Amino acid sequence: MTAAEFATLYRRLLAGAAWADGDRGALVALTPAHVLAASREVRTGRTVTLAARVETSTGPDNPEPAQHKMKGHPEEGAPDGLGFAVDRFAMNVHGDADSHIDALCHVIYDGTLHGGVAASSVTADGATALSIEAAHNGIVGRGVLLDIPRLRGVPWLDPGDHVTADDLAAAETAQGVRVGEGDLLFVRVGHRRRRTELGAWHTAEWRAGLHPSAMEFLAERRVTVLGGDGNNDTAPSSTEDVAFPVHVLAIHAMGLHLLDYLQFEDLTQACEAEGRWSFLCVIAPLRLPHATGSPVNPIAVL
């Protein structure tokens, strides 16, 4: 996609997402009525995580792994009577290994954040606008999983491959599900399965994801959240002069919270077993008032 084509697409999606302005962006579509409707997706009560385990080992896709330190434990000398084991965690929230959610302040494009908010609102002390605190009441709605490797009859998409709008529509038909207004859309490219079976690689340089034009599908359906088992963006980028076009379109133009590096292998098995690809989904970011994102453990309830 040329820079001019991307600019045209950006303007078109921005104009169509005027309804999603404000601190919560597209989450404004998740009304109590939508949540009540989503609760009807619960039929068996089965719960499934969409998150990968937090990793503390260095790898080609994880040069700054999460740190887990014990501050108190029996090896330091067991106290008489009552004692406590204590942990300390530190992590790069927006890395290429751990499951996380991006806030609307995460993407700076042409000097602004989503909704035209000045980029200067993000300071050394954190974000003063559009932080992940906007989702402090949680994100609850109807989740839909579209499995693109299943559609194509392969275990995963090769790094560098793109998911198109036609792929998303074809997956709907093949899986007997339809993405609707207010839905939380999850798109599987098989990143986690490939990583498990072949090992980690330099994901920042080479990965499967959505083609920027696929965002028109999301705009047409008015989804509220996009989540993937990779970064959602393809690498190398398909777009001239824009390294992360899907992030720019989703977060900056459309006001969508993005979830990166989830894992869908457990959910895929559950959906196959139950013969359906929609579910109640509960996403609860940590309450980090000035943060550009948060570690996350979304839960599907079938």
N, C-alpha and C positions, 0 to 999 in steps of 0.2 A: 504494500500500500504506500503510495507516495505521500509526502508531507501535505500536499494540497488536498488529496483525497481524505486523509485523516482529519484535516481541519474542517472540511465540509461535514464529515460524519460527526465530529465533536459538536459543531454548532447545531446540527439537527437533533442530536440526543439531548443537548443542553436545553434547547427550546421545548422539547417534549417533556422534560422533567421539571418544569417550573413548579409543578404541584409538590415536588419533593424538596423544596427549599427549607432552610432552617436548621437548627442544631441536630434534629433527629433524621433529617434527610428523608429517604424513602420509608423509614420506619413509621412515618405518620399514617401509612396505609394499614398498619396493623392495629386496627380498631378492636374494641372488645367484641364486636360482632364477628370479626375474622378469627379471633382467638376461640370463641365459642364454637364456630364452625369447624375449626381445626381440631378441637377436642373430640369431634365425632370420628376422627381417624383412629382413635384408640379402640381396638377390638379384642386383642389378646392380652394387653398389658405388658408385653415384652419390651424391655428397654435395651438399647444398644448405643454404645459410645461411637462418636464419629471422630474422636481424637486419637492421635498417636501418643505413645509414651514419650515423656520428656527425656531427651538424651543428654548425657553428661560426658560423652566421649567425643574427641576431635575426629573429624572426617573431612573428606573433600567437599561436602556440602554443609559442613558444620564447623568452621574454623574457630568460632567462639561459642563453644557448647555451654549449656546451662551448668551452673555450679551448685552443688548440693553439699553443704558442710554440716556436720554434727557439732553442736555447741555443748551438748551435755549427753553423756552416755555412760553406762556402767564401767567401761574400760578406764574411765578417768577416776574411778574410785566410787563405789556405791555408797551413798550416804546412809546414815542410820535412819530408819523409818521411811518417810515419804521422799521420793525423788522424781525428777522429770527428764525425759529425753527431749532435746530441743534441736530444731533444724534452722538452717539459714539457706535461702535460695537466691540466686542471681542469674539473669538470663538476658540475651538479646532477643527481644520479643519478635522482631521482624526478620529472623534468620530463615534459612532454607531447610530446616529440619523439623522444628517444633510447630505444632498446631497453634494458630493464633488468629485473632480477629483484628482487622484494620479499622481504626476510627476515621471519621471524615476529615480530620486534620492531618492525616498521614501523607497525602499527596499534595505537593506544591507544583502548580503548573502556571506558567506565565505570571509569576509573582503573586498568585492568589491561592486560596483554599476553596473548597466547595462553597457555592453561593456567593462568590466574590469576596469572601472574608480575607483580609490582608494577611499575607504570609508572615508578617511581623508579629502576629498574634501567637506564634510559636516561638518561645524564648528558651534561654538556657535552663530555665526552671520548669519548662513544660508548656503545654498548650493552654491558652486562656480562652479558647473557643473550639467547639467541635470535637472535644476530647471524647474518649470512650465512656466518660461519665454520662453521656447522652443516652446510653443504653443501660443505665443503672437498674432499671426495673426488669431487665432481662428482655430477651427477644423470643417470643412464643408465637408459633404459627404453623401452618401446614407446610411440611417439607416434602419436596419431590426430588428423587434421585434419578438422573438420566445417565445411563451406563454406556458410554461410547465404545469402549472395547467390546462389550457384549454385542452391540449393534454390528460391529465390523467383523466379529468372529475371531478376535485376537485377545491375548491376555492383557496387553497394554498398548498404548500408542507409543511409537518410537519418539524419543526426544527430537524436538524440532517440528513435529507434526501439529496440525491445527484442527480444532473443532469448529465447524462452521454452523451457521444458522440452519442449514439443511440437515446437518447431523442431529441437531437438537430436535427438530421437527420429526425426523425419521425415528429417533429413539422414543419419542412420545408414542408414535404409532406402534412400534414394535413392542413396547412395554405396556400398552393399553392405559396410558395415563395422560393427563393434559395439565400443563402448567397454567395457573390462573392468577388473577390479580391478588396481590398480597402474599403470594407464596414465597417460600425460602427455597431457592433452587440450588441443588448440589449436582455438579458435573464430574463424573469419574473419568479420568484419563488413564488410570492404572499405574500412576507414579509410584505409589507405595508398594504395590506388588512387584514391580520391576526392581525397586530398591531392595526389597527383601530377598528376591531370588538371585539377582545379579550383583548386589552390593551397591554402595553409594558411589556417586560420581560427581563431577563438577556441575551441579544443577544450575548454578548461576549462569553458566555458559551454554547449556544444552538441556532443554526440557520441552515437554508437550504442554499445550495450553489452548485457550480459545483464540480464534481469529478475531480481530477487532470488530469486523462486520457482524459477528454473532451477537454483539450487544444490542443490535436492533431487535432481535428476537426477545430479549429481556425487556426492552423498552415497550414493545408492543403488548407484552403480557403484564407489564407493570409489577414485576417481582420486587421484593423488598430487600433481599439478601442474596449474595452469590457466594458459594463455597466450592472449593476444589481440593483434590488430593495432591495437587501440585501448587504452583504459584498463581494459577489462573492465566498468567501471561506465558506465551511461548518464548523460548530462547533458542537461537538468536531472534531478535525482534523481527516481526513481519513488516514493521512500519519505519519508514525513513525518518531519521532524526528523533524518534521517540522510543526509548528503551522499554517502557512498560505501558503500552497503549491501552490495554484492558483496565489497568489500575486507573489511568487517567480518565477513561470514559466512565467506568463504574463509579468510582469514588468522587472525582472532581465534577464531572458533568451530571451524573444521574443520582448522586447521593446514596449509593449503595454501600453498606458495610460489607467488606470482603473477608472471607475466611480462607486462609492459605494453609496448605500442607496438612489437611485432614487425612483420615484414613477411612475408606469405605468398604474394606474387605469384609468386616463383620456385618455391616449393614446390607451389603449385596447378598450375602448368604441368607440373612433373615428375610429380605424382600423376596428372594427366590422361593424360600420355604413357604411364605404366606401368600405368594402369588399376587403381590401388589407392590407399588413403588412410591406410595405416598404415606405419610405418617405425621403425627404430632411431633414437633421439634422444639426443644427448649435449649436456648443458648444463654449462658449466664457469665458475662465478662466480669473480671474482678473490678471492684470499685476503686479505680485509680484516677482521681479527679483531673489530672493534667496530662494523662498519658495518650500517646498516639495509637495505642492498641493494647491488647491484653492476651496472655495465654488463655486458652479456651478449651472446654470439654463439652461440645454439643451432645445432647442426648435425644435419640429418636425413640418415640414411644409408639409401638404398633398395636 
